[in-house]
Amino acid sequence: MITKKFLRNFVLFALISALAFIASCSQPTDNDGGSPGNQGGEENPGEYAGEDGEEPGEEVPDVRAVMETLPDADYRGYEFRIWTSNHFNSTLEGRQAPEEEQTGDLVNDALYLRDRLVEEKYNIEIVYNIYDDSGPLFSAAQRTINAGDDSFDYALDKMMDSKSLAQSGLLVDFSRMPNIDLSNEWWSKYALRDLTIDGRFFFPTGDITARYAGSQYLMLFNKKLFEDFGLDLPYREVLEGNWTLDALFDLTKHGTQDLNGDGELRKTDDRFGLVVENMAPFCFLHASGEGLTKIVDGNPVFNVRNDRTVDVMEKLSSVWNDPYYVYLPTSYNTYDEVPIFKEDRALFAAMTGTNTVLFKDMESDFGIVPLPKFDGNQTDYYSYCQPYGSAAVCVPVTATDLERTGMIIEAMAAGGKYMVTPEVYDVTFKIKYARDEESSQMLDIILDGSVYDFAFIYDWGQVYSSFCTTIARGDSFLTRFDAIEDRAQSGMERTIEAFTNTD
């Protein structure tokens, strides 16, 4: 007789076999730049052979081996409840929960298999409550937590929309979650560095979400136009450390042209050197190694009057209001830059990484590069992770068994590192949308330079939104900051106080 235990073990064996197959399909070829957590030689899976296969390097863990290192527990069929959504908005999918079966979609199937492994390890059943968007999700979460209801084990959605729960004391401080080790490589060390207040951390992200590799801001460039203009592709400048604001704007001058000769630059008819969206000035500020805030002695402080920040802001302001350098559509709608770039009417387009899916059917080839440095003295490239694209784990204070919750979340994140992120990062970005080997290298640089900033998330005194509109007008933000500083400082202090008073 075929027993229930036999069937369960058979299914697990089949799942592990499928995982091994997925992992083998996701391994980079000899010409691939590799990616975090997914480098390996073809002959010996799990062992990185080093450049050109000459010397063995660090051993790359297999997902099964990693899961075995995590503590064991038997939760006797507990129904583990996750609230999330599978869309950023009506246009873009941002899958975080799998379908009830494998569909052939690489990300969906990786999520599905990850969940089955976690279920088997802890004898649980993972159940998703999938919302259309994060707004209704977090509104419902706030109502249930305030009512004292134990309605979900954790929520996973837009970092931007979880901010009110964090400031209202409705979430568990993740730095104190049992069975969670934030030093593990499946948690973002960048978010922990930039979004901690007085040791409290409410914005954990990383490989637990399929949105992690893709939340960073980046640039696309049109290869056809580069060839038409006889320009060298910018990859070498990036790799040699010479990709700067001056280098970018020297190139954008070649791209902008009044094609119909009517004396105006219009989004429907003309060609542009660089087309951006509203948040781009803030992302370019961070790419220059500065931000509106920084963490000092464990708390955020404003970074606006720092001399280097002022230099960067003045540089951005000097070009942002000139459409021959930067074009922001005057009647800007979501994704206005998409048709402009797809129709070969923009040399560069700046956007969040996940938006590259909108160009998968573009006829002309494009490349990917990080946003430029401020100048040649800057050592690293930085990529802002915008909080609408980033997803954070939210554990409600109504959770009844934090040791169980932490145990399962850690396993979900670890499984995501070696199953889900490779599919998103290596396959989806590097193979489907990034159309050359160099763009794969660029994506590694972009992910390694991730940064976050409280100013965008909380927009105290409208400091973030004022910055973007002021720079877009070509005005001085330092002057604007003088007018809003007291209000912004009060807002920041209220957030610090709320975080500090969290039990």
C-alpha positions as CSV (number, residue, x, y, z in Angstrom):
1,M,0.0,0.0,0.0
2,I,1.2,3.5,-0.8
3,T,1.3,5.4,2.4
4,K,0.8,9.1,3.0
5,K,4.4,9.4,4.2
6,F,5.7,7.6,1.1
7,L,3.8,10.1,-1.1
8,R,5.1,13.1,0.8
9,N,8.7,11.8,0.5
10,F,8.2,11.0,-3.1
11,V,7.0,14.6,-3.8
12,L,9.9,16.1,-1.9
13,F,12.3,14.0,-3.9
14,A,10.7,15.2,-7.1
15,L,10.9,18.8,-5.9
16,I,14.6,18.5,-5.0
17,S,15.3,17.0,-8.4
18,A,13.5,19.9,-10.0
19,L,15.5,22.3,-7.9
20,A,18.7,20.8,-9.1
21,F,17.5,21.1,-12.6
22,I,16.6,24.8,-12.1
23,A,20.0,25.5,-10.5
24,S,21.8,23.8,-13.4
25,C,19.9,25.9,-15.9
26,S,20.6,29.1,-13.9
27,Q,24.4,28.6,-13.7
28,P,26.2,31.3,-15.7
29,T,28.2,30.3,-18.8
30,D,31.9,30.9,-19.2
31,N,31.1,34.3,-20.6
32,D,28.7,35.3,-17.9
33,G,29.8,37.8,-15.3
34,G,28.2,35.8,-12.5
35,S,26.0,37.0,-9.7
36,P,25.9,37.0,-6.0
37,G,25.2,33.5,-4.7
38,N,25.1,31.9,-8.1
39,Q,28.6,31.5,-9.5
40,G,29.8,28.1,-10.4
41,G,31.7,25.9,-12.8
42,E,29.9,23.5,-15.1
43,E,31.8,20.3,-14.1
44,N,31.4,20.6,-10.3
45,P,28.1,22.2,-9.3
46,G,28.5,24.1,-6.0
47,E,32.1,24.9,-6.6
48,Y,33.3,28.1,-8.2
49,A,36.2,27.4,-10.5
50,G,37.6,30.9,-10.6
51,E,38.3,33.0,-13.7
52,D,38.9,30.9,-16.8
53,G,38.4,27.9,-14.7
54,E,42.1,27.9,-13.6
55,E,41.8,27.8,-9.8
56,P,39.0,26.6,-7.6
57,G,37.5,29.4,-5.6
58,E,34.9,29.7,-2.9
59,E,32.3,27.0,-2.6
60,V,28.8,28.0,-3.6
61,P,26.2,26.5,-1.3
62,D,23.5,24.2,-2.6
63,V,20.0,25.2,-1.5
64,R,19.5,21.8,0.1
65,A,22.7,22.1,2.1
66,V,21.8,25.6,3.3
67,M,18.4,24.5,4.4
68,E,20.0,21.7,6.4
69,T,22.1,24.1,8.4
70,L,19.0,25.9,9.7
71,P,17.4,24.6,12.9
72,D,14.8,21.9,12.7
73,A,11.3,22.2,14.2
74,D,7.9,20.5,13.8
75,Y,5.0,22.9,13.8
76,R,2.4,20.1,13.3
77,G,0.7,21.4,10.2
78,Y,0.5,25.0,11.3
79,E,-1.1,27.3,8.7
80,F,1.5,30.0,8.1
81,R,-0.3,33.1,6.7
82,I,1.4,35.6,4.4
83,W,-0.2,38.8,3.1
84,T,1.3,40.1,-0.1
85,S,0.6,41.3,-3.6
86,N,1.8,40.3,-7.1
87,H,1.7,43.7,-8.7
88,F,3.5,47.0,-8.4
89,N,0.6,48.6,-10.1
90,S,-1.9,48.0,-13.0
91,T,1.0,47.9,-15.5
92,L,3.8,46.0,-13.8
93,E,3.8,42.6,-12.2
94,G,5.9,42.1,-9.1
95,R,5.4,38.5,-8.2
96,Q,5.9,37.5,-4.6
97,A,3.5,34.6,-4.2
98,P,3.4,31.6,-6.5
99,E,0.4,30.2,-8.2
100,E,-1.0,27.0,-6.7
101,E,1.0,25.0,-9.1
102,Q,4.1,25.3,-11.4
103,T,3.3,27.2,-14.6
104,G,6.6,27.2,-16.4
105,D,7.4,30.8,-15.4
106,L,10.8,30.7,-13.9
107,V,10.2,33.0,-11.0
108,N,6.8,31.6,-10.2
109,D,8.2,28.0,-10.1
110,A,11.2,29.0,-8.0
111,L,8.8,30.6,-5.5
112,Y,6.6,27.5,-5.6
113,L,9.5,25.1,-5.0
114,R,11.0,27.3,-2.3
115,D,7.7,27.2,-0.4
116,R,7.4,23.4,-0.7
117,L,10.9,22.9,0.8
118,V,10.1,25.2,3.8
119,E,6.7,23.4,4.3
120,E,8.4,20.1,4.4
121,K,11.2,21.2,6.7
122,Y,8.8,22.7,9.3
123,N,5.7,20.7,8.7
124,I,3.6,23.7,7.9
125,E,1.2,24.9,5.2
126,I,2.0,28.2,3.6
127,V,-1.2,30.2,2.8
128,Y,-1.2,33.5,0.9
129,N,-3.7,36.2,1.1
130,I,-3.0,38.1,-2.2
131,Y,-4.0,41.7,-2.5
132,D,-4.3,43.8,-5.7
133,D,-1.9,46.4,-4.3
134,S,0.0,47.3,-1.1
135,G,-2.4,50.1,-0.2
136,P,-5.4,47.9,0.6
137,L,-3.0,45.3,2.2
138,F,-1.5,47.7,4.7
139,S,-4.8,49.3,5.5
140,A,-6.3,45.9,6.3
141,A,-3.2,45.1,8.3
142,Q,-3.5,48.3,10.4
143,R,-7.1,47.6,11.2
144,T,-6.5,44.0,12.3
145,I,-3.5,44.8,14.4
146,N,-5.2,47.7,16.1
147,A,-8.1,45.3,16.8
148,G,-5.7,42.9,18.4
149,D,-6.4,40.2,15.9
150,D,-3.8,37.6,15.0
151,S,-4.7,37.6,11.4
152,F,-1.4,37.0,9.6
153,D,2.2,35.9,10.4
154,Y,3.9,38.4,8.2
155,A,3.2,40.8,5.3
156,L,5.5,41.5,2.4
157,D,5.0,44.4,0.1
158,K,6.1,48.0,-0.7
159,M,8.5,49.4,1.8
160,M,7.0,52.8,1.2
161,D,3.5,51.7,2.3
162,S,4.7,50.0,5.4
163,K,6.1,53.2,6.9
164,S,3.0,54.1,8.9
165,L,2.8,50.7,10.5
166,A,6.5,51.1,11.6
167,Q,6.0,54.5,13.0
168,S,2.7,53.6,14.8
169,G,4.4,50.8,16.8
170,L,2.4,48.1,15.0
171,L,5.4,46.0,13.8
172,V,8.0,43.9,15.6
173,D,11.5,45.3,15.7
174,F,13.2,43.0,13.3
175,S,16.6,43.4,14.9
176,R,15.1,41.6,17.9
177,M,13.3,38.8,16.1
178,P,14.2,35.4,17.4
179,N,15.8,32.9,14.9
180,I,16.6,35.8,12.5
181,D,20.3,36.5,11.8
182,L,20.5,39.8,9.8
183,S,24.2,39.2,9.1
184,N,23.3,36.3,6.8
185,E,23.8,37.0,3.2
186,W,20.2,36.6,2.3
187,W,19.3,39.9,4.2
188,S,20.2,43.3,2.7
189,K,23.1,44.7,4.7
190,Y,22.4,48.0,2.9
191,A,18.9,48.4,4.2
192,L,20.1,47.5,7.7
193,R,22.9,50.1,7.4
194,D,20.7,53.0,6.1
195,L,17.3,52.3,7.7
196,T,18.0,51.6,11.3
197,I,17.0,54.1,14.0
198,D,18.4,53.8,17.6
199,G,19.0,50.1,16.9
200,R,15.4,49.5,15.7
201,F,14.9,48.1,12.3
202,F,11.5,47.8,10.6
203,F,12.4,47.6,6.9
204,P,14.1,44.2,6.4
205,T,14.5,43.2,2.8
206,G,16.6,40.9,0.7
207,D,16.2,37.5,-1.0
208,I,12.9,36.8,0.8
209,T,11.3,38.9,-1.9
210,A,11.6,38.4,-5.7
211,R,11.6,42.2,-6.0
212,Y,15.0,42.6,-4.3
213,A,17.2,42.4,-7.4
214,G,15.4,45.1,-9.4
215,S,14.6,47.7,-6.8
216,Q,17.8,49.6,-7.7
217,Y,17.7,52.6,-10.0
218,L,19.7,52.3,-13.2
219,M,20.1,53.5,-16.8
220,L,19.3,52.1,-20.2
221,F,21.1,53.3,-23.3
222,N,20.1,52.8,-26.9
223,K,22.8,50.9,-28.8
224,K,21.3,51.8,-32.2
225,L,21.6,55.5,-31.5
226,F,25.2,55.0,-30.2
227,E,26.1,53.3,-33.4
228,D,24.3,55.9,-35.5
229,F,26.3,58.7,-33.8
230,G,29.6,56.8,-33.9
231,L,29.8,56.8,-30.1
232,D,31.7,54.3,-27.9
233,L,29.4,52.3,-25.6
234,P,29.8,53.5,-22.0
235,Y,30.8,50.1,-20.5
236,R,34.5,50.7,-20.6
237,E,34.1,54.0,-18.8
238,V,32.1,52.3,-16.1
239,L,34.6,49.5,-15.6
240,E,37.5,52.0,-15.5
241,G,35.8,54.2,-13.0
242,N,35.3,57.1,-15.3
243,W,31.5,57.0,-15.7
244,T,30.7,60.5,-14.2
245,L,28.0,63.1,-14.6
246,D,30.3,65.0,-17.0
247,A,30.8,61.9,-19.1
248,L,27.0,61.3,-19.2
249,F,26.1,64.9,-20.1
250,D,28.8,65.1,-22.8
251,L,26.9,62.2,-24.4
252,T,23.4,63.5,-24.0
253,K,24.2,66.5,-26.1
254,H,24.5,64.1,-29.1
255,G,21.1,62.7,-28.5
256,T,18.8,65.7,-28.2
257,Q,17.3,67.1,-31.4
258,D,14.2,69.0,-32.5
259,L,13.3,66.4,-35.2
260,N,10.3,68.2,-36.6
261,G,11.9,71.6,-36.6
262,D,9.1,73.4,-34.7
263,G,11.4,75.1,-32.3
264,E,10.2,73.0,-29.3
265,L,11.2,69.7,-27.8
266,R,8.0,67.5,-27.5
267,K,7.8,64.0,-26.1
268,T,5.7,62.8,-29.0
269,D,8.0,64.0,-31.9
270,D,11.5,64.7,-30.9
271,R,14.7,62.9,-29.6
272,F,16.3,63.4,-26.3
273,G,19.7,62.7,-24.7
274,L,18.2,61.6,-21.4
275,V,14.6,61.0,-20.4
276,V,13.8,60.6,-16.7
277,E,10.9,60.4,-14.2
278,N,10.1,62.6,-11.3
279,M,12.2,60.8,-8.7
280,A,15.4,60.8,-10.8
281,P,17.1,63.8,-9.2
282,F,17.0,62.1,-5.8
283,C,18.5,58.9,-7.3
284,F,21.2,60.9,-9.1
285,L,22.0,62.6,-5.8
286,H,22.6,59.2,-4.2
287,A,24.6,58.0,-7.2
288,S,26.9,60.8,-6.4
289,G,27.5,59.4,-3.0
290,E,25.3,61.8,-1.0
291,G,21.8,61.8,0.3
292,L,19.3,64.1,2.0
293,T,19.9,62.2,5.2
294,K,22.6,60.0,6.7
295,I,22.9,57.9,9.8
296,V,25.0,59.4,12.6
297,D,25.4,57.8,16.0
298,G,22.5,55.4,15.2
299,N,20.0,58.1,14.1
300,P,19.2,59.9,10.8
301,V,20.3,63.5,10.4
302,F,20.0,65.9,7.5
303,N,22.9,65.9,5.0
304,V,21.8,68.9,3.0
305,R,24.4,71.5,4.0
306,N,27.3,69.2,3.6
307,D,29.7,70.9,1.2
308,R,29.9,68.0,-1.2
309,T,26.1,67.6,-1.2
310,V,25.8,71.3,-2.1
311,D,28.2,70.8,-5.0
312,V,26.2,67.8,-6.3
313,M,22.9,69.6,-6.0
314,E,24.2,72.6,-7.8
315,K,25.5,70.4,-10.6
316,L,22.2,68.6,-11.0
317,S,20.3,71.9,-10.9
318,S,22.4,73.4,-13.6
319,V,21.5,70.7,-16.1
320,W,18.1,69.4,-15.0
321,N,16.1,72.4,-16.4
322,D,17.8,72.2,-19.7
323,P,15.9,69.7,-22.0
324,Y,19.0,69.4,-24.1
325,Y,20.6,67.6,-21.2
326,V,17.7,66.1,-19.3
327,Y,14.1,65.8,-20.4
328,L,11.2,65.4,-18.0
329,P,7.9,65.4,-19.8
330,T,5.8,68.4,-18.7
331,S,2.6,66.4,-18.5
332,Y,4.3,63.4,-17.0
333,N,2.3,60.2,-16.8
334,T,3.5,56.9,-15.5
335,Y,6.0,55.3,-17.9
336,D,6.0,58.2,-20.4
337,E,9.7,57.4,-21.0
338,V,8.8,53.9,-22.4
339,P,7.5,54.9,-25.8
340,I,10.1,57.6,-26.2
341,F,12.9,55.1,-25.6
342,K,11.4,52.2,-27.5
343,E,10.9,54.4,-30.6
344,D,14.7,55.2,-30.7
345,R,14.0,58.8,-29.5
346,A,16.2,58.7,-26.4
347,L,19.9,58.0,-26.0
348,F,19.4,57.2,-22.2
349,A,16.5,56.5,-19.9
350,A,16.8,56.3,-16.1
351,M,14.4,54.1,-14.2
352,T,14.0,51.4,-11.5
353,G,15.4,48.1,-12.6
354,T,12.1,46.2,-12.6
355,N,10.9,48.6,-15.3
356,T,13.2,47.0,-17.8
357,V,10.5,44.4,-18.4
358,L,8.6,47.1,-20.3
359,F,11.3,46.9,-23.0
360,K,11.5,43.2,-23.6
361,D,9.8,43.6,-27.0
362,M,11.9,46.6,-28.0
363,E,13.3,46.1,-31.6
364,S,16.6,48.0,-31.1
365,D,19.1,46.6,-28.6
366,F,19.8,48.4,-25.4
367,G,22.5,48.2,-22.7
368,I,22.4,48.8,-18.9
369,V,24.7,50.9,-16.9
370,P,24.7,52.3,-13.3
371,L,23.9,56.0,-12.7
372,P,27.2,58.0,-13.0
373,K,29.5,59.1,-10.2
374,F,29.7,62.8,-9.3
375,D,33.4,62.9,-10.4
376,G,36.5,60.8,-10.9
377,N,37.4,61.2,-7.2
378,Q,34.4,59.1,-6.2
379,T,35.5,55.5,-5.7
380,D,32.2,53.5,-6.0
381,Y,29.0,53.5,-7.9
382,Y,25.8,53.8,-5.9
383,S,22.3,52.7,-6.8
384,Y,19.3,54.0,-4.9
385,C,16.7,51.3,-4.0
386,Q,13.4,53.2,-4.3
387,P,10.9,52.3,-1.7
388,Y,8.0,51.7,-4.1
389,G,10.0,49.0,-5.8
390,S,11.5,47.6,-2.6
391,A,9.5,45.2,-0.5
392,A,9.9,44.9,3.3
393,V,8.9,42.1,5.7
394,C,6.4,43.3,8.3
395,V,5.7,41.1,11.4
396,P,2.7,42.4,13.4
397,V,2.9,42.9,17.1
398,T,-0.1,40.6,17.4
399,A,2.0,37.6,16.3
400,T,1.6,34.9,19.0
401,D,4.8,32.9,18.4
402,L,7.7,35.0,17.3
403,E,10.2,32.1,17.6
404,R,8.1,30.1,15.0
405,T,7.6,33.2,12.8
406,G,11.4,34.0,12.8
407,M,12.3,30.4,12.1
408,I,10.1,30.2,9.0
409,I,11.0,33.7,7.7
410,E,14.7,32.9,7.9
411,A,14.1,29.7,5.9
412,M,12.0,31.6,3.3
413,A,14.8,34.1,2.9
414,A,17.6,31.5,2.7
415,G,15.6,29.5,0.1
416,G,15.0,32.7,-1.8
417,K,18.7,33.4,-1.9
418,Y,19.6,30.2,-3.7
419,M,16.3,29.5,-5.6
420,V,14.4,32.7,-6.4
421,T,17.0,35.4,-6.7
422,P,19.0,33.4,-9.3
423,E,16.0,33.2,-11.5
424,V,15.1,36.9,-11.1
425,Y,18.7,38.1,-11.4
426,D,20.5,35.7,-13.7
427,V,17.7,34.6,-15.9
428,T,15.1,37.4,-16.0
429,F,17.4,40.3,-16.0
430,K,20.6,39.0,-17.4
431,I,19.2,36.8,-20.2
432,K,15.7,38.1,-21.1
433,Y,16.2,41.8,-20.8
434,A,20.0,42.5,-20.6
435,R,21.1,41.7,-24.1
436,D,24.8,41.4,-23.7
437,E,27.5,40.1,-21.4
438,E,28.6,43.6,-20.4
439,S,25.1,44.5,-19.1
440,S,25.4,41.5,-16.8
441,Q,28.5,42.9,-15.3
442,M,26.8,46.2,-14.9
443,L,23.9,44.6,-13.0
444,D,26.4,43.1,-10.5
445,I,27.9,46.6,-9.9
446,I,24.4,48.1,-9.5
447,L,23.3,45.5,-6.9
448,D,26.6,45.8,-5.0
449,G,26.1,49.6,-4.7
450,S,22.6,49.6,-3.2
451,V,21.6,52.5,-0.9
452,Y,18.5,53.6,1.0
453,D,17.3,56.9,2.5
454,F,14.7,57.7,5.1
455,A,14.0,61.1,3.4
456,F,12.1,59.4,0.5
457,I,10.2,57.0,2.7
458,Y,8.9,59.6,5.2
459,D,9.3,62.8,3.2
460,W,9.5,64.9,6.4
461,G,8.3,68.4,5.7
462,Q,8.2,67.4,2.0
463,V,12.0,67.4,2.0
464,Y,12.1,64.7,-0.7
465,S,9.3,65.9,-2.9
466,S,10.6,69.5,-2.6
467,F,14.1,68.4,-3.6
468,C,12.8,66.7,-6.8
469,T,10.6,69.7,-7.9
470,T,13.3,72.3,-7.0
471,I,16.0,70.5,-9.0
472,A,13.6,70.0,-11.9
473,R,13.1,73.8,-12.1
474,G,16.8,74.5,-12.0
475,D,16.6,76.3,-8.6
476,S,18.7,76.1,-5.5
477,F,17.5,73.4,-3.1
478,L,19.6,74.9,-0.3
479,T,17.3,78.0,-0.5
480,R,14.2,75.8,-0.4
481,F,15.5,73.8,2.5
482,D,15.9,77.0,4.6
483,A,12.2,77.4,4.3
484,I,11.2,73.9,5.2
485,E,14.0,72.8,7.6
486,D,12.1,73.4,10.9
487,R,9.1,71.4,9.6
488,A,11.3,68.6,8.2
489,Q,13.4,68.5,11.4
490,S,10.2,68.2,13.6
491,G,9.0,65.3,11.4
492,M,12.3,63.5,11.6
493,E,12.3,63.9,15.4
494,R,8.8,62.4,15.7
495,T,9.9,59.4,13.7
496,I,13.0,58.9,15.8
497,E,10.9,59.2,19.0
498,A,8.3,56.7,17.7
499,F,11.0,54.2,16.8
500,T,12.9,54.7,20.1
501,N,9.8,54.1,22.2
502,T,9.1,50.8,20.5
503,D,9.1,48.0,23.0
